[in-house]
Amino acid sequence: MQMDFVQALRDIEKEKDIPLETLEEILEAALVSAYRKHYGSAGEIHVEIDWDDSRASIYARKLVVETVEDTNVELSIEDARKLDAGIEVGESVDIEVTPENFGRIAAQTAKQVVVQRIREAEREIIFSEFSDRAGEVVTGIVQRRTGRSVFINVGKVEALLPASEQMSSDACRFGERLKVYVVEVKRTTKTPHVLVSRSHPGLLRRLFELEVPEVHDGVVEIKAIAREAGLRSKVAVFSRQDNVDPVGACVGHRGSRVQAVVDELRGEKIDIVRWSDEMSRYLASALSPARVNEVVVDEDQKTATVIVPDNQLSLAIGKEGQNVRLAARLTGWRIDIRSETQIAEMEEAMYAELDARATATISGAADADEDGPVGAEEVGEPSAEFVVGGERDESAVEAPAEGEVGEEAEAEPEAQAEAAAEPETSVADETPEQTGEPEESPAPAATEEASGESEPEAATEEGGQEAAAAVAVADESAK
């Protein structure tokens, strides 16, 4: 090899950060490929390089046999013992087959192999480097824009910042320096594909680790992050030591630490809340800066009803529901916010409904009491006029005429009773004073006739009294 070629390999080592051992393997593979291309050897070929003398030697390994059948892979025992007197049949021997000069085609083959293998080694080194840095923050410089996508130079490769991973406040001017979060690294046939983000919640976590030593050391732990990139974020922190305030450590002296994070995120608002294993306290803290009066939690459904003062309702909900939405993401619970007035109205409506139900229940019970048990009318007791001495008088039952209603049957006893109560008055019984006629002495014959007619009248009066008595007995039995 010429000294210029060796020096070129050393320059590649420094420029592309490829180890010299890897370049040696690449060169050996290139020389073996060129030798096979020129000589077409099918045996085992290997190359040894002396970097001090800048010399490369090619050797063919052959098997020592009694009778040679293939000269490319076998060597007779006689020829082998010329090289090594102590060699035996069945052993292998390396024979130098270095050509004095390669042809043009073989040299071109070696060049292509070297270039291709160096590119593969470079891609592998870049992939190994960035695959280990996935999930970390790197600093890059904006190189160019393609549509809404931005390409950022992060060292040996250009990382892609797509529009979906950008913040609304990012301008991404040419030459601007940005901190980005490495989302993933993909292996491709060319340069590894590095995807970075400015809207990932991991960026906020890594920035706090850079600015807050307690977070970096693990004294203060970031439990959860809810973020709407470029607008607002909520960070729940917890201290592993009782003498360290997690919120104060993240805020810093006069807000210097959190302000550095805000500046890097182009003015994004950050709420730092205290994490707690008691869910009611954690929910109340997650809704800050709003003040909370009471939190009613449902552990099974993971829902919570939060009661806030009337003047804090809009602050608790936030602009377009942003505050409560971030609090729900931060805690993982469904949050329902109510004001004190809304709770009072709900309770009043509930009590009114309960009163209405109670009134309806009492009214239904009173109506049932008025109806009472099943009466005589429902059972269908026989009428009093058909009961005599406790036995039913079948002879007194007469079928009503067609088209008649039972009212006539009910009216007959009353008519009979009225007729019995009024005594019969005949013309003969009227006195002269009642008639207004002068009193005359009756003739004897007339006297006899009158006496004869009085007997039937007396019998009639007795019959009327008996009927009235029967009706009275019937009424008493009916009662």
C-alpha positions as CSV (number, residue, x, y, z in Angstrom):
1,M,0.0,0.0,0.0
2,Q,1.1,3.5,-0.6
3,M,1.5,5.9,2.3
4,D,-1.1,8.2,0.9
5,F,-3.7,5.5,1.1
6,V,-2.8,4.8,4.8
7,Q,-3.0,8.5,5.6
8,A,-6.4,8.7,4.0
9,L,-7.7,5.9,6.2
10,R,-6.3,7.7,9.3
11,D,-8.1,11.0,8.2
12,I,-11.3,9.1,7.8
13,E,-10.9,7.7,11.3
14,K,-10.7,11.3,12.7
15,E,-13.3,12.8,10.5
16,K,-16.1,10.2,10.7
17,D,-15.1,8.9,14.1
18,I,-14.7,5.4,12.8
19,P,-12.2,3.2,14.7
20,L,-9.1,2.1,12.9
21,E,-10.0,-1.5,13.7
22,T,-13.2,-1.1,11.7
23,L,-11.3,0.5,8.8
24,E,-8.9,-2.4,8.9
25,E,-11.7,-4.9,8.6
26,I,-13.2,-2.8,5.7
27,L,-9.8,-2.8,3.9
28,E,-9.3,-6.5,4.3
29,A,-12.7,-7.2,2.9
30,A,-12.0,-4.9,-0.1
31,L,-8.7,-6.6,-0.9
32,V,-10.2,-10.1,-0.6
33,S,-13.0,-9.0,-2.9
34,A,-10.5,-7.6,-5.4
35,Y,-8.3,-10.7,-5.3
36,R,-11.2,-13.0,-6.0
37,K,-12.4,-10.7,-8.7
38,H,-9.0,-10.8,-10.4
39,Y,-7.9,-14.4,-9.8
40,G,-11.2,-16.1,-9.1
41,S,-9.9,-18.2,-6.2
42,A,-12.5,-20.3,-4.4
43,G,-10.3,-21.1,-1.4
44,E,-10.0,-19.3,2.0
45,I,-8.4,-16.0,1.5
46,H,-7.4,-13.5,4.3
47,V,-5.4,-10.3,4.5
48,E,-2.8,-9.1,7.0
49,I,-2.0,-5.4,7.2
50,D,1.2,-3.9,8.7
51,W,0.3,-0.3,9.5
52,D,3.9,0.5,10.5
53,D,5.3,-0.5,7.1
54,S,2.2,0.4,5.2
55,R,2.1,-3.1,3.7
56,A,-0.7,-5.5,3.0
57,S,-0.2,-9.2,2.4
58,I,-2.7,-11.7,1.0
59,Y,-2.6,-15.3,2.1
60,A,-4.5,-18.4,0.8
61,R,-5.1,-21.2,3.4
62,K,-4.8,-24.7,2.0
63,L,-5.2,-28.2,3.4
64,V,-2.2,-30.6,3.4
65,V,-3.1,-33.9,1.7
66,E,-1.3,-36.9,0.2
67,T,-2.9,-36.5,-3.3
68,V,-4.0,-33.1,-4.5
69,E,-7.4,-33.0,-6.3
70,D,-8.0,-29.2,-6.2
71,T,-5.0,-26.9,-6.2
72,N,-7.1,-23.9,-4.9
73,V,-7.8,-25.5,-1.6
74,E,-5.3,-28.4,-1.3
75,L,-1.5,-28.7,-1.1
76,S,0.6,-31.9,-1.3
77,I,2.7,-33.0,1.7
78,E,5.9,-32.6,-0.2
79,D,5.3,-28.9,-1.0
80,A,4.0,-28.2,2.5
81,R,7.1,-29.6,4.1
82,K,9.2,-27.3,2.0
83,L,7.5,-24.5,3.9
84,D,7.3,-26.2,7.2
85,A,9.3,-29.4,7.9
86,G,7.1,-30.4,10.8
87,I,3.7,-30.2,9.1
88,E,1.6,-33.3,8.8
89,V,-1.2,-34.5,6.6
90,G,-4.6,-32.9,7.6
91,E,-3.2,-29.6,8.8
92,S,-3.6,-26.2,7.1
93,V,-0.9,-24.0,5.8
94,D,-1.0,-20.3,4.8
95,I,0.6,-19.5,1.5
96,E,1.2,-15.9,0.5
97,V,-0.4,-15.1,-2.9
98,T,0.0,-11.3,-2.9
99,P,0.0,-10.1,-6.5
100,E,2.6,-7.6,-7.6
101,N,-0.1,-5.4,-9.1
102,F,-3.9,-5.5,-9.3
103,G,-5.7,-4.8,-12.5
104,R,-8.0,-1.8,-13.1
105,I,-11.1,-3.8,-12.6
106,A,-9.9,-5.3,-9.3
107,A,-8.8,-1.8,-8.1
108,Q,-12.3,-0.4,-8.9
109,T,-13.9,-3.3,-7.0
110,A,-11.8,-2.6,-4.0
111,K,-12.7,1.1,-4.1
112,Q,-16.4,0.4,-4.2
113,V,-16.2,-2.0,-1.3
114,V,-14.2,0.5,0.8
115,V,-16.7,3.3,0.1
116,Q,-19.7,1.2,0.7
117,R,-18.4,-0.3,3.9
118,I,-17.4,3.1,5.3
119,R,-20.9,4.4,4.7
120,E,-22.4,1.4,6.4
121,A,-20.0,1.8,9.4
122,E,-20.9,5.5,9.6
123,R,-24.7,4.8,9.6
124,E,-24.2,2.2,12.3
125,I,-22.3,4.5,14.5
126,I,-24.9,7.3,14.1
127,F,-27.7,4.9,14.8
128,S,-26.0,3.5,17.9
129,E,-25.3,7.0,19.2
130,F,-28.9,8.3,18.8
131,S,-30.7,5.1,19.7
132,D,-29.1,5.4,23.1
133,R,-30.2,9.1,23.3
134,A,-33.9,8.4,22.6
135,G,-35.9,10.2,25.3
136,E,-33.3,12.8,25.9
137,V,-33.0,16.5,25.0
138,V,-30.5,17.6,22.4
139,T,-29.6,21.1,21.1
140,G,-29.8,21.7,17.4
141,I,-29.7,24.4,14.8
142,V,-32.4,25.0,12.3
143,Q,-31.0,24.1,8.8
144,R,-33.9,24.3,6.4
145,R,-37.7,24.0,6.0
146,T,-39.6,21.7,3.7
147,G,-43.3,22.8,3.7
148,R,-44.2,22.9,7.4
149,S,-41.5,20.4,8.4
150,V,-38.2,21.6,9.8
151,F,-34.8,19.9,9.6
152,I,-32.5,20.5,12.5
153,N,-28.8,19.8,12.6
154,V,-28.1,17.8,15.8
155,G,-24.6,16.9,15.1
156,K,-23.8,14.1,12.6
157,V,-27.4,13.9,11.3
158,E,-30.3,16.2,10.4
159,A,-33.3,15.5,12.6
160,L,-36.8,15.9,11.4
161,L,-39.2,18.2,13.4
162,P,-42.7,17.6,11.7
163,A,-45.5,20.1,12.0
164,S,-47.4,17.8,14.4
165,E,-44.6,18.0,16.9
166,Q,-44.1,21.8,16.8
167,M,-45.5,24.3,19.3
168,S,-47.8,27.1,18.1
169,S,-45.3,29.7,19.3
170,D,-42.3,28.2,17.4
171,A,-41.0,30.4,14.6
172,C,-38.1,28.0,13.6
173,R,-36.0,30.7,11.8
174,F,-32.9,29.6,9.9
175,G,-29.9,29.4,12.2
176,E,-32.0,29.4,15.4
177,R,-30.8,27.2,18.2
178,L,-33.5,25.0,19.8
179,K,-33.7,22.3,22.4
180,V,-35.7,19.3,21.1
181,Y,-36.8,15.9,22.5
182,V,-35.6,12.8,20.7
183,V,-38.7,10.7,20.1
184,E,-37.4,7.8,18.1
185,V,-34.5,6.7,15.8
186,K,-35.2,4.5,12.8
187,R,-32.7,2.5,10.8
188,T,-32.8,3.1,7.1
189,T,-30.8,2.2,4.0
190,K,-29.2,5.7,4.2
191,T,-28.8,8.0,7.1
192,P,-30.7,7.0,10.3
193,H,-34.1,8.8,10.6
194,V,-34.2,10.8,13.8
195,L,-37.6,12.2,14.8
196,V,-37.6,15.1,17.4
197,S,-40.4,17.0,19.1
198,R,-41.1,20.3,20.8
199,S,-44.6,19.4,22.1
200,H,-43.8,16.1,23.8
201,P,-44.3,16.1,27.6
202,G,-40.9,14.5,28.0
203,L,-39.3,17.8,26.9
204,L,-40.8,19.5,29.9
205,R,-39.6,16.8,32.2
206,R,-36.0,16.9,30.8
207,L,-35.9,20.7,31.0
208,F,-36.8,20.6,34.7
209,E,-34.0,18.0,35.2
210,L,-31.6,20.4,33.6
211,E,-32.7,23.5,35.6
212,V,-33.6,21.9,39.0
213,P,-30.8,19.9,40.7
214,E,-33.2,18.3,43.1
215,V,-35.1,16.8,40.2
216,H,-31.9,15.6,38.6
217,D,-30.7,14.0,41.8
218,G,-34.1,12.3,42.4
219,V,-34.9,14.2,45.6
220,V,-37.9,15.7,44.0
221,E,-39.9,13.4,41.7
222,I,-42.1,14.5,38.8
223,K,-45.2,12.2,39.2
224,A,-47.3,13.4,36.2
225,I,-47.3,15.9,33.4
226,A,-50.3,17.3,31.4
227,R,-49.4,19.6,28.6
228,E,-51.0,21.6,25.8
229,A,-47.9,22.7,24.0
230,G,-47.3,26.4,23.7
231,L,-50.3,27.3,25.9
232,R,-50.3,25.7,29.4
233,S,-48.9,22.8,31.3
234,K,-49.4,21.2,34.7
235,V,-46.7,19.4,36.6
236,A,-47.3,17.2,39.7
237,V,-44.2,17.0,42.0
238,F,-43.4,15.0,45.1
239,S,-40.6,15.2,47.5
240,R,-38.8,12.1,48.9
241,Q,-37.4,14.1,51.8
242,D,-39.6,15.9,54.4
243,N,-37.4,18.9,54.6
244,V,-37.5,19.7,50.9
245,D,-40.5,21.5,49.5
246,P,-41.1,20.1,46.0
247,V,-43.0,23.1,44.7
248,G,-40.5,25.6,46.0
249,A,-37.5,23.7,44.6
250,C,-39.0,23.7,41.1
251,V,-40.0,27.4,41.3
252,G,-36.6,28.6,42.6
253,H,-35.6,31.9,44.1
254,R,-38.1,34.4,42.7
255,G,-39.1,31.9,40.1
256,S,-35.7,31.8,38.4
257,R,-35.8,28.1,37.7
258,V,-39.3,27.8,36.3
259,Q,-38.7,31.0,34.4
260,A,-35.8,29.4,32.5
261,V,-38.1,26.6,31.4
262,V,-40.8,29.0,30.4
263,D,-38.4,31.0,28.3
264,E,-37.2,27.9,26.5
265,L,-40.8,27.0,25.8
266,R,-41.6,30.4,24.3
267,G,-43.8,31.7,27.2
268,E,-45.8,28.6,27.9
269,K,-47.6,28.9,31.3
270,I,-46.6,26.2,33.8
271,D,-48.6,25.2,37.0
272,I,-46.6,23.3,39.5
273,V,-48.9,21.4,41.9
274,R,-48.2,19.2,44.9
275,W,-48.9,15.5,44.4
276,S,-50.7,13.5,47.1
277,D,-51.8,10.0,47.6
278,E,-55.1,11.3,49.1
279,M,-57.2,11.9,46.0
280,S,-59.3,14.7,47.3
281,R,-56.3,16.8,48.1
282,Y,-54.6,15.9,44.8
283,L,-57.7,17.0,42.8
284,A,-58.0,20.2,44.7
285,S,-54.3,21.0,44.1
286,A,-54.6,20.0,40.4
287,L,-57.3,22.7,39.9
288,S,-55.0,25.5,41.1
289,P,-55.0,28.5,40.9
290,A,-58.7,28.1,41.7
291,R,-59.8,27.7,45.3
292,V,-61.8,24.5,46.1
293,N,-64.3,24.2,48.9
294,E,-65.1,20.5,48.8
295,V,-64.3,17.4,46.7
296,V,-66.6,14.4,46.6
297,V,-64.8,11.4,45.1
298,D,-66.1,8.0,43.7
299,E,-63.2,5.5,43.9
300,D,-65.0,2.9,41.9
301,Q,-65.9,5.1,38.9
302,K,-62.9,7.4,39.3
303,T,-65.1,10.4,39.1
304,A,-65.1,13.5,41.4
305,T,-67.5,16.3,42.0
306,V,-65.7,19.5,43.0
307,I,-67.6,22.4,44.7
308,V,-66.1,25.8,44.3
309,P,-67.2,29.3,45.3
310,D,-69.3,31.2,42.7
311,N,-66.6,33.7,42.0
312,Q,-64.1,30.8,41.4
313,L,-66.2,28.8,38.9
314,S,-64.8,30.4,35.7
315,L,-61.3,30.2,37.0
316,A,-61.6,26.5,37.9
317,I,-63.0,25.7,34.4
318,G,-60.5,27.9,32.6
319,K,-60.5,29.3,29.1
320,E,-62.5,26.9,26.9
321,G,-62.2,24.4,29.7
322,Q,-58.4,24.3,29.6
323,N,-57.8,24.2,33.4
324,V,-60.2,21.4,34.2
325,R,-59.1,19.5,31.1
326,L,-55.5,19.6,32.1
327,A,-56.4,18.6,35.7
328,A,-58.3,15.6,34.4
329,R,-55.3,14.5,32.3
330,L,-53.0,15.0,35.2
331,T,-55.0,12.9,37.7
332,G,-56.6,10.5,35.3
333,W,-60.0,11.1,36.8
334,R,-63.3,12.6,35.4
335,I,-63.9,15.9,37.2
336,D,-67.3,17.6,37.5
337,I,-67.2,21.2,38.7
338,R,-70.2,22.8,40.5
339,S,-70.6,26.2,42.2
340,E,-72.2,26.6,45.6
341,T,-75.3,28.1,44.0
342,Q,-75.7,25.2,41.6
343,I,-75.4,22.7,44.5
344,A,-78.0,24.6,46.5
345,E,-80.4,24.6,43.6
346,M,-79.8,20.9,43.0
347,E,-80.5,20.2,46.7
348,E,-83.7,22.3,46.7
349,A,-85.0,20.5,43.6
350,M,-84.2,17.2,45.2
351,Y,-86.0,18.1,48.4
352,A,-89.0,19.4,46.4
353,E,-89.2,16.1,44.5
354,L,-89.0,14.1,47.8
355,D,-91.8,16.2,49.3
356,A,-94.0,15.7,46.2
357,R,-93.4,11.9,46.4
358,A,-94.2,11.9,50.1
359,T,-97.4,13.9,49.6
360,A,-98.5,11.5,46.8
361,T,-97.8,8.5,49.0
362,I,-99.8,9.9,51.9
363,S,-102.8,10.9,49.6
364,G,-102.9,7.4,48.2
365,A,-102.9,5.9,51.7
366,A,-105.8,8.2,52.8
367,D,-107.9,7.2,49.7
368,A,-107.4,3.6,50.6
369,D,-108.6,4.2,54.2
370,E,-111.7,5.9,53.0
371,D,-112.7,3.1,50.7
372,G,-112.4,0.7,53.7
373,P,-112.9,-3.0,53.6
374,V,-115.3,-4.7,51.1
375,G,-118.9,-3.6,52.1
376,A,-122.3,-5.1,52.0
377,E,-122.9,-3.6,48.5
378,E,-119.9,-5.4,47.1
379,V,-120.8,-8.7,48.7
380,G,-124.4,-8.3,47.4
381,E,-126.6,-9.0,50.4
382,P,-130.3,-9.7,49.7
383,S,-132.8,-6.9,50.0
384,A,-134.5,-6.6,53.4
385,E,-138.0,-7.1,51.9
386,F,-137.1,-10.6,50.9
387,V,-135.9,-11.7,54.3
388,V,-138.4,-12.7,56.9
389,G,-137.3,-14.3,60.2
390,G,-133.8,-14.9,58.8
391,E,-135.0,-16.9,55.8
392,R,-135.4,-15.8,52.3
393,D,-139.0,-15.5,51.1
394,E,-138.9,-17.0,47.6
395,S,-142.5,-16.3,47.0
396,A,-142.0,-12.6,47.3
397,V,-139.4,-12.5,44.5
398,E,-140.9,-11.5,41.3
399,A,-139.1,-11.0,38.0
400,P,-139.3,-7.4,36.8
401,A,-141.0,-6.7,33.6
402,E,-139.0,-6.2,30.5
403,G,-137.5,-2.8,30.3
404,E,-138.1,-2.0,33.9
405,V,-135.4,-1.0,36.4
406,G,-135.2,-2.2,40.0
407,E,-136.1,1.3,41.2
408,E,-139.8,0.4,41.2
409,A,-139.2,-2.6,43.5
410,E,-137.3,-0.3,45.9
411,A,-140.1,2.3,45.8
412,E,-143.0,-0.1,46.6
413,P,-142.1,-0.7,50.3
414,E,-141.8,3.0,50.8
415,A,-145.2,3.7,49.2
416,Q,-146.8,1.0,51.3
417,A,-145.3,2.4,54.4
418,E,-146.6,5.9,53.6
419,A,-150.0,4.5,52.8
420,A,-150.1,2.6,56.1
421,A,-149.0,5.6,58.1
422,E,-151.8,7.8,56.8
423,P,-155.3,6.7,58.1
424,E,-158.1,6.3,55.6
425,T,-160.7,9.0,55.9
426,S,-164.1,8.5,54.3
427,V,-166.8,10.9,53.6
428,A,-168.9,9.2,56.2
429,D,-166.4,9.9,59.0
430,E,-166.3,13.7,58.4
431,T,-168.2,15.7,61.0
432,P,-170.5,18.4,60.1
433,E,-168.0,20.9,61.5
434,Q,-165.5,19.7,58.9
435,T,-167.9,19.8,56.0
436,G,-169.5,23.0,57.0
437,E,-173.0,21.5,56.6
438,P,-175.8,21.8,59.3
439,E,-176.0,18.9,61.7
440,E,-179.1,16.7,61.1
441,S,-180.3,13.8,63.1
442,P,-179.9,10.6,61.1
443,A,-182.8,8.3,60.3
444,P,-182.8,4.9,61.9
445,A,-182.4,3.1,58.7
446,A,-179.4,5.2,57.9
447,T,-178.0,4.5,61.2
448,E,-178.1,0.9,60.6
449,E,-176.5,1.2,57.2
450,A,-173.7,3.3,58.7
451,S,-173.1,0.8,61.4
452,G,-173.1,-2.0,58.9
453,E,-170.5,-0.2,56.8
454,S,-168.2,0.6,59.7
455,E,-167.1,-3.1,60.1
456,P,-165.3,-3.3,56.8
457,E,-163.7,0.1,57.5
458,A,-162.4,-1.1,60.9
459,A,-160.9,-4.3,59.3
460,T,-159.2,-2.1,56.7
461,E,-157.6,0.0,59.4
462,E,-156.4,-3.1,61.2
463,G,-154.8,-4.4,58.0
464,G,-153.0,-1.1,57.4
465,Q,-151.5,-1.3,60.9
466,E,-150.3,-4.9,60.4
467,A,-148.6,-3.8,57.1
468,A,-146.8,-0.9,58.8
469,A,-145.5,-3.3,61.5
470,A,-144.2,-5.7,58.9
471,V,-142.4,-2.8,57.1
472,A,-140.8,-1.7,60.4
473,V,-139.5,-5.2,61.2
474,A,-138.0,-5.4,57.7
475,D,-136.2,-2.1,58.2
476,E,-134.7,-3.2,61.5
477,S,-133.5,-6.5,59.9
478,A,-132.0,-4.6,57.0
479,K,-130.1,-2.3,59.4
